[in-house]
């Protein structure tokens, strides 16, 4: 995992936390015990790399939390085999 990826994931995580603090209904869309994959609608390369971390994992409850121009979108994410 590159430093650039680590930095972006940290930035997105903090931004999501701030947004979710004001919009707690987002947490209703994340399954208890589920895995969250952070992506960025404006950065497809980063998003693909972020999703690729799931390859080979035996996970059932996975959601993609995508940073968009205004806000965040939470959506189910099928596990890539």
Beta strands, then each sheet from edge to edge (+ up, - down):
strand 1: 35-40
strand 2: 62-67
strand 3: 72-76
sheet 1: 1+ 2+ 3-
end
